[in-house]
């Protein structure tokens, strides 16, 4: 079997046409979905980029690998210490290594390991092609490497090719000459004037008032290229913003089409398994985050999963079971007849891939420790988000949303539904206790992040951000940050 894994960074499922998005963003991905199985409740256990791919590759939650953030101790796999053998247990665990052991020639086209200093990512790959721009590549800079490899190797058997696209990731950098496929198409209707005005009352990097991050991070290139506004003042600004994201998806999808055409020309398309997924989503105004992935919520942690596997998947099937990305590893091993690791925490969902009924998990716990320190419980119709460190935002300690009715998380139900909040927090406490009981390490890495100064991307930025806020007439926002910081230092939060 030939296997193509399309790893589309920062791709949220509800901006794909095959997931019901009214804009025609993804004709080639849609074609793959029409021939396979589409999963609607598939979540990154740990977000964003680095924790997500670490969990995916090792089929282990971040609370056990230790990788839950983007910097500090919690950005590295934990050392085994005296018990380490000739190779560490985690070195034997990644599913790419298991795939190699099952007789596959494994190849990655990705700069991910260099971007995050995550050299474990290469474990199990026979060929590593670094596209060289540390995640700032466009699809036209990634696809040629994959196309060249396929021209030389597509007709061979038992290969696995991982291709990592980055176009949906901010700053949206589709070439201006590509145009705007959505110039005459309305933006998503959920983002109303009322929601925009509410968001503009709050603060934070990548908020409505500071869309591109902290103001000192805005490069001249971002200002010059003009795909995205530096502030969302109106719905016109929002349309320009969302057009940038959707155009990035459309541009990436075009080059995915080039890869499919190459497979077809080589005569192997119908015999190639294709997987489409992502490391995390991208909030586009939800929780006042525009174009980033800063929360443990329905938008950031929910990712697409589309699998087309010749001879296994029926066409056009939709599965709604609750699943983690860590569940992919044992499923893949069943598909290829390989051996799963005893250390993996994922469960196989092969029955779901076959189109058969599958219940999935009773509930999920997802995390974020790069911009905020949050864990959330996703169960039934709800997501309950517990904030342990808000970074430089004004989130309350607990939020609750009914995502079946309110998928964009506009109405916090925590104060009106305390019994549901308590149910969610009880599940969170149960899950955390169980994981720490089976961990060989004493400290929960979420608390490691907090002990080392808080989320990496906001660590040490408070004073400078408060100065900026005051210089721009936002004294109340600066004062709120200082009050929250003081309360934390005093041990009151």
C-alpha positions in Angstrom: 0.0 0.0 0.0 1.1 3.5 -0.7 0.1 6.2 1.9 0.0 9.9 1.5 -0.4 12.0 4.6 -1.4 15.6 3.9 -0.5 17.6 7.1 -2.2 21.0 6.7 -1.0 23.2 9.4 -3.7 25.4 11.2 -6.6 24.0 9.1 -9.9 24.2 10.9 -12.5 21.7 9.5 -15.4 24.1 9.3 -13.6 26.2 6.7 -13.6 23.2 4.3 -16.4 22.9 1.8 -16.8 19.2 2.6 -17.5 20.0 6.2 -20.3 22.3 5.2 -18.5 25.7 4.7 -20.5 27.7 2.2 -17.3 29.1 0.5 -15.7 26.8 -2.1 -12.3 26.6 -0.4 -11.3 23.0 -1.0 -12.4 21.2 -4.2 -9.5 18.7 -4.1 -9.8 17.9 -0.4 -13.6 17.6 -1.0 -13.0 15.0 -3.7 -10.9 13.0 -1.3 -13.7 13.2 1.3 -16.3 12.0 -1.2 -14.3 8.8 -1.6 -13.5 8.2 2.0 -14.6 8.8 5.6 -14.8 12.3 7.2 -14.6 12.6 11.0 -16.4 15.6 12.6 -15.2 15.2 16.3 -11.5 14.6 16.0 -9.4 16.6 18.4 -5.7 17.4 19.1 -5.2 16.3 22.7 -2.7 19.0 23.2 -2.4 22.3 21.2 -0.9 24.1 19.5 1.8 23.0 17.0 4.6 21.3 19.0 2.4 19.6 21.7 0.0 18.5 19.1 2.4 16.7 16.8 4.3 15.3 19.8 1.1 13.7 21.1 0.1 12.5 17.6 3.5 10.9 16.8 3.8 9.1 20.2 0.1 8.4 20.8 0.5 9.8 24.3 -1.0 12.8 26.0 1.3 15.8 26.8 0.8 15.3 30.5 2.9 12.1 30.0 5.4 13.1 27.4 6.0 16.4 29.1 5.5 18.4 25.9 2.6 20.8 26.5 4.1 24.2 25.5 6.3 26.0 23.0 9.3 26.9 25.3 10.9 26.1 28.6 11.1 22.6 30.1 7.6 21.7 28.7 8.8 22.0 25.1 11.1 18.9 25.4 10.3 15.3 25.8 11.0 14.2 29.3 14.3 12.3 30.0 14.0 8.8 31.3 17.1 9.0 33.4 18.7 5.9 34.9 16.1 3.6 33.4 16.9 4.5 29.8 18.2 1.7 27.7 20.3 1.7 24.5 17.4 3.7 23.1 14.7 5.4 25.1 11.2 4.0 25.2 9.9 7.0 23.4 12.4 6.5 20.7 10.8 3.1 20.0 7.3 4.4 20.3 6.4 6.8 17.4 4.1 5.3 14.8 6.3 6.3 12.0 9.0 4.0 13.4 6.4 1.3 13.7 5.4 1.9 10.1 9.0 1.5 9.1 9.3 -1.7 11.0 6.2 -2.9 9.1 8.1 -2.6 5.8 7.3 0.9 4.7 9.8 3.4 3.2 8.9 6.6 5.2 9.5 10.1 3.9 8.7 13.6 5.3 8.6 16.9 3.4 8.5 19.3 6.4 10.5 22.0 8.2 8.7 21.2 11.5 11.6 19.6 13.4 13.8 22.6 12.7 11.0 25.1 13.4 10.6 23.8 17.0 13.9 22.2 17.7 11.9 18.9 17.9 14.4 16.4 16.5 12.4 13.5 17.7 10.0 14.3 14.9 12.4 12.6 12.4 12.4 9.4 14.3 11.3 6.6 12.0 11.7 8.5 8.7 14.0 7.1 6.1 14.2 10.4 4.2 13.8 13.9 5.7 13.3 16.8 3.3 13.5 20.1 5.1 11.9 22.8 3.0 14.1 25.3 4.7 11.9 28.2 5.9 10.9 27.0 9.3 7.1 27.0 8.6 7.0 30.2 6.5 6.8 28.2 3.3 4.0 28.7 0.8 2.5 25.7 -1.0 4.4 26.6 -4.2 7.6 26.2 -2.1 6.6 22.8 -0.5 4.8 21.0 -3.3 7.8 20.8 -5.8 9.7 18.6 -3.3 6.8 16.2 -3.0 6.2 16.2 -6.7 9.8 15.5 -7.5 9.9 12.6 -5.0 6.7 11.2 -6.5 8.0 11.5 -10.1 10.9 9.2 -9.0 9.1 6.9 -6.6 5.3 6.9 -7.0 5.2 3.5 -8.7 7.1 1.8 -6.0 5.1 0.0 -3.3 4.9 0.4 0.4 5.9 4.0 0.8 4.6 6.6 3.3 4.9 10.2 2.3 4.2 13.0 4.8 3.7 16.5 3.2 3.4 19.5 5.5 1.7 22.6 4.1 1.6 25.9 6.0 -0.6 28.3 4.0 -3.5 28.6 6.5 -1.1 29.7 9.2 -0.8 33.4 9.9 0.5 35.7 8.5 -1.5 34.8 5.4 1.0 35.1 2.6 -0.6 33.7 -0.6 1.0 35.6 -3.5 -0.9 38.7 -4.3 -1.0 37.7 -8.0 -3.1 34.7 -7.0 -6.0 37.1 -6.4 -8.9 36.7 -4.0 -11.3 33.8 -5.0 -13.7 35.1 -2.4 -13.8 38.8 -3.3 -17.5 38.6 -4.1 -18.5 36.1 -1.5 -19.9 37.1 1.9 -17.9 36.3 5.1 -19.2 33.9 7.8 -22.5 35.3 9.1 -21.9 34.4 12.8 -19.4 37.3 13.2 -21.9 40.1 13.8 -21.5 43.8 14.6 -22.5 42.9 18.2 -19.7 40.3 18.5 -17.1 42.5 17.0 -18.0 45.4 19.4 -17.8 43.0 22.3 -14.4 41.7 21.2 -13.1 45.3 20.8 -13.8 45.8 24.6 -11.1 43.3 25.4 -7.3 42.8 24.9 -4.6 40.4 24.0 -2.2 39.5 21.2 -4.2 38.5 18.1 -7.4 40.2 19.5 -9.6 42.5 17.4 -7.5 45.5 18.4 -4.1 43.8 17.8 -4.7 41.1 15.2 -1.1 40.4 14.2 0.2 39.8 17.7 2.0 42.1 20.0 2.5 45.5 18.2 6.3 45.2 18.4 6.1 41.9 16.4 4.5 43.5 13.3 7.0 43.3 10.5 7.2 45.8 7.6 6.5 42.8 5.3 3.2 42.1 6.9 2.3 45.8 6.6 3.4 46.0 3.0 1.8 42.8 1.7 -1.6 43.8 2.9 -3.4 40.4 3.0 -4.6 41.1 6.6 -5.6 44.2 8.5 -3.7 45.1 11.7 -7.0 45.8 13.5 -10.6 44.7 13.0 -12.6 47.9 13.1 -15.5 46.8 10.9 -17.1 43.9 9.0 -15.1 45.1 6.0 -11.9 44.5 7.9 -13.2 41.1 9.0 -14.0 40.1 5.4 -10.5 41.1 4.4 -9.2 39.1 7.3 -11.2 35.9 6.7 -10.5 36.2 2.9 -6.8 35.9 3.7 -7.3 32.7 5.7 -9.7 31.1 3.2 -7.5 32.1 0.2 -4.6 30.4 2.0 -6.7 27.2 2.2 -7.7 27.5 -1.5 -4.1 28.0 -2.6 -2.9 25.0 -0.6 -5.8 22.9 -2.0 -4.7 23.8 -5.5 -1.2 22.3 -4.9 -2.8 19.3 -3.3 -4.6 18.9 -6.6 -1.2 18.9 -8.3 0.0 16.1 -6.1 -3.2 14.1 -6.9 -2.7 14.7 -10.6 0.8 13.4 -10.4 -0.3 10.2 -8.6 -3.0 9.8 -11.3 -0.5 10.3 -14.2 1.8 7.8 -12.5 -1.2 5.3 -12.5 -1.2 4.8 -8.7 -3.9 7.3 -7.4 -6.5 4.6 -7.0 -4.1 2.5 -5.1 -2.9 5.2 -2.7 -4.3 5.7 0.7 -4.8 9.4 1.5 -5.1 11.1 4.9 -5.9 14.8 5.4 -5.5 16.3 8.8 -4.0 19.2 10.8 -2.2 19.9 14.0 -4.8 22.4 15.3 -7.5 24.9 14.2 -7.4 28.7 14.0 -9.7 30.9 15.9 -11.2 33.6 13.7 -12.8 35.8 16.3 -13.9 33.1 18.7 -12.9 34.0 22.2 -11.5 37.3 20.7 -8.6 35.5 19.0 -8.1 36.3 15.3 -5.8 34.2 13.3 -4.1 32.2 16.1 -4.5 29.2 18.3 -4.3 30.3 21.9 -7.0 28.4 23.7 -8.1 24.8 24.7 -11.4 25.2 23.0 -13.7 23.8 20.3 -12.0 25.8 17.5 -8.3 25.4 18.3 -8.3 21.7 19.3 -10.9 20.4 16.8 -9.1 19.3 13.6 -10.2 17.7 10.3 -9.6 14.0 9.6 -10.4 12.6 6.2 -9.3 9.1 5.3 -9.6 7.5 1.9 -8.2 3.9 2.0 -8.7 1.8 -1.0 -10.6 -1.4 -0.3 -11.5 -0.3 3.3 -13.3 3.1 3.3 -16.8 3.5 1.8 -17.3 6.8 0.0 -18.8 9.9 1.5 -19.3 8.5 5.1 -19.4 10.8 8.1 -18.4 9.7 11.6 -19.3 11.8 14.6 -17.6 9.8 17.4 -15.4 11.7 19.9 -11.7 10.9 19.0 -8.2 12.2 19.8 -5.4 12.5 17.3 -3.5 10.0 19.6 -6.0 7.4 18.4 -4.6 7.6 14.9 -1.5 5.5 15.7 -3.2 2.2 16.7 -5.7 2.6 13.9 -3.0 2.9 11.3 -1.1 -0.1 12.7 -4.3 -2.2 12.3 -4.7 -1.0 8.7 -1.1 -2.0 7.7 -0.8 -5.1 9.8 1.9 -3.5 12.0 2.5 -3.8 15.7 1.1 -1.2 18.2 3.2 -0.1 21.1 2.1 -1.1 24.6 2.8 2.4 25.8 0.3 4.1 23.4 -2.8 5.5 24.9 -4.7 5.7 21.7 -7.6 3.4 20.8 -8.2 2.0 17.3 -11.2 3.3 15.4 -10.8 1.0 12.4 -14.5 0.1 12.5 -15.3 3.7 12.0 -13.0 3.9 9.0 -14.9 0.9 7.5 -18.1 2.9 7.9 -19.4 0.7 10.7 -21.0 2.1 13.9 -18.4 3.3 16.4 -19.1 4.9 19.8 -15.7 6.5 20.3 -14.8 8.0 23.7 -17.2 9.1 26.4 -15.4 12.5 26.8 -12.1 14.2 25.9 -9.7 16.4 27.7 -7.7 18.8 25.6 -5.0 21.3 26.6 -3.2 24.5 25.7 -0.1 25.8 27.4 1.6 28.0 24.8 -0.5 31.2 25.0 -2.7 30.4 28.0 -2.7 27.5 30.4 -6.0 25.8 29.9 -7.6 22.4 29.9 -11.0 21.7 28.6 -13.5 18.8 28.7 -15.5 18.0 25.6 -18.5 15.8 26.2 -22.1 15.5 25.0 -23.0 18.9 23.6 -20.5 20.9 25.8 -17.1 22.1 26.2 -16.0 23.3 29.6 -12.8 25.3 29.6 -10.7 25.7 32.8 -8.1 28.5 32.8 -5.2 28.1 35.1 -3.2 31.0 33.7 -4.8 33.4 31.2 -1.6 34.7 29.7 -2.3 38.3 28.7 -6.0 37.9 28.3 -9.1 38.5 30.5 -10.6 35.0 30.5 -12.6 33.9 33.5 -11.5 30.8 35.5 -14.2 28.7 33.9 -16.2 28.9 30.7 -18.9 26.6 29.3 -20.3 26.5 25.8 -23.0 24.4 24.1 -21.1 23.8 20.9 -24.0 21.9 19.3 -26.0 25.2 19.3 -23.2 27.7 19.6 -20.1 26.4 17.7 -18.4 29.8 17.7 -18.5 30.0 21.5 -20.4 33.3 21.7 -22.5 32.6 24.8 -20.7 31.5 28.0 -23.2 29.4 30.0 -21.0 28.9 33.1 -23.0 31.2 35.4 -26.4 29.9 34.3 -25.6 26.1 34.2 -23.4 25.4 37.3 -24.5 21.8 37.4 -23.1 21.2 34.0 -19.9 23.1 34.9 -19.5 20.8 38.0 -20.0 17.8 35.8 -17.2 18.9 33.4 -14.8 19.9 36.2 -15.4 16.5 37.9 -14.4 14.8 34.6 -11.3 17.0 34.3 -10.3 16.2 37.9 -10.8 12.5 37.3 -8.8 12.5 34.1 -5.9 14.5 35.6 -5.7 12.3 38.7 -5.6 9.1 36.5 -2.9 10.4 34.2 -0.7 11.6 37.1 -1.2 8.3 38.9 0.3 6.5 35.9 3.0 9.1 35.2 6.6 8.3 36.2 7.1 12.0 36.9 5.8 13.9 39.9 4.9 17.3 38.4 2.1 17.9 35.9 3.8 19.8 33.0 1.0 22.4 33.0 2.2 23.5 36.4 5.8 23.4 35.1 4.8 26.0 32.6 3.2 28.2 35.3 6.2 27.7 37.7 8.6 28.8 34.9 6.7 32.1 34.3 3.6 31.2 32.5 2.7 30.5 28.8 5.8 30.9 26.6 4.4 33.4 24.1 3.3 35.9 26.7 6.1 35.2 29.3 7.9 38.5 30.2 5.6 40.6 27.9 3.3 42.1 30.5 5.2 45.3 31.3 5.8 46.2 27.7 2.3 45.4 26.7 0.8 47.5 29.5 3.0 50.4 28.5 1.7 50.1 24.9 -1.9 49.9 26.2 -1.5 53.1 28.2 0.2 54.9 25.3 -2.9 54.1 23.3 -5.5 55.2 25.9 -6.3 51.7 27.2 -5.6 52.3 30.9 -8.4 49.9 32.0 -6.8 47.1 30.1 -3.4 47.7 31.5 -4.7 47.9 35.0 -6.6 44.6 34.6 -3.4 42.8 33.5 -1.6 44.2 36.6 -4.4 43.2 39.0 -4.4 39.7 37.6 -0.6 39.4 37.7 -0.6 40.7 41.3 -3.3 38.3 42.4 -1.4 35.4 40.9 1.8 36.4 42.6 0.0 36.7 45.9 -1.3 33.2 45.5 -4.9 34.2 45.3 -5.4 32.5 41.9 
